[in-house]
């Protein structure tokens, strides 16, 4: 449980803004859901095995995503429409 709290805190602290360039189940890392976000200067790998918000299931390659530091919301823009997901680790589901 404490490990999940730590992972949640780390996820909330993350900040990124860019385009989803890849989405896959990482065969080298226990099939963890992984998303690669490419920005102007960098790429970030988002590996989040505990989130229950539907973010991973919803996003597709080419979506624009933005997550602000210290905020649980992730904004996804697709074809001019914005959808917001709130990171949900469902701590009651232990």
Protein Blocks (a to p, Z undefined) as FASTA:
>chain_A
ZZmmmmmmmmmmpccddddfbdcddfknooiacdddddfkbccddddfkbcnhmmmmpcg
hiacdddehiabdcddeehiacdddddehlmlZZ
